[in-house]
């Protein structure tokens, strides 16, 4: 029986390796030139952002310009409507005076950099364990169904896209989503958390954004204040008593 099991497993592995090589990759791992994303397209920072570039570079020694790659890529992404074409990465490489591949390495490593188009409102659902236990899959499903798209697709009107990201650092307020708002370019860019969400609440947030409104960020549970417990504190209701031996010489 063990021999048959091992043979079956080996056959499965062989079948995997017979698949075309592209099956092992995704749009996050390779670049293919397209009419709106190729190195021949001109790209440069706007006049307003050129001053921001100088300010960012001023934080680093002149011989360590490459340390500014991440904030410069973030600025370029904001300017370009939420995603990074290869020509923008090349522009960043010129600014920090490194080979373009050094910038590509960073842009492909961090999931916060989008290398395909996203909506003006890019909705990111936390998929880490606490949020998943608290129903993040239902949150994502509600968004995809309401918008009529698949993950990482953009709605026909260009307003919305839905993606997934890992831990947002507010596990006590799970489940949660982030809205990266690129509707006003880098000048009006915002990145807000919406916590304690439900499938109904995220649809409500989407519709408010569609109308140009700004939904209140933070917890969406009216019975909570920020990350405090629902209904208010039940402990630590008064000032804590100091330790009796604060003054070690007196103990």
Phi, psi and omega in degrees: 000319179298324179295316179297320180296316179295320179296321179295318180296316179297320178297321178295319179296317178299321180297320178300315184285350174278349181290153177303149185299329182295340180294342180273357186235176178222179179296345180280346190252350181213164179238135173235126180302140176220168182303328181254010179206087177207158187292348181277347180284131180291143177207134174208160178293145177293164180302319180296321182281339176298324177291326176292324177300315179299320180295319179297314181296332182293346181279351186235151175302148184299334179269007176231043180302328183298342178294345181269007185304312185296308179297328179289322175296321179297317178296317179297320180295319177299316181295326187266022174078025172102003177214163186246106172286161183296329180293329176291320177296321178296323179296320178296321179300322179293321182297316183268001174059054174228166175294143181308326182300330180294328177281321178301321181302320181288314184295329180273345181277318185267125183290347179287346177265123182263126181252010169228162185300144174233169178285167176299330172244108182262112184266123182244123181262129177291128182247011181284163192311308182303316179291323179296318178297327182271006171105026182296330178295324176292324178297310180298316180300320179295319179295313182296318180293316182295322183271346179069037180228170171260170179303135179070008171270156179253138178297157184300330179277359177077006185278320191231150168214156183233128177227184178234145172223165181272185194324126178265000174082013178234049186302330180294341180250024180293149355276162184211161175228161172243143174243112173269114186260105179256013188293338181241026178067195184290337180290324183248018184297133174226158182217098190242145176267141172234114192248163181054044183274161175234166176305322180290321183292321181292326176295320178297320178297317179301314183292327175293319178296321179300325180277359181085009179276165179244096180300145178297129182278174181091202183297140178258008178264111184295346181268004179241149171247109183055241182258014179289164182290151178299131181088355179100169183294145173245353176226172180053048184272354179222173179296131181292147178285141179289153177297144184295335184246046175300319177270099186299329180293336183268353183276000000 
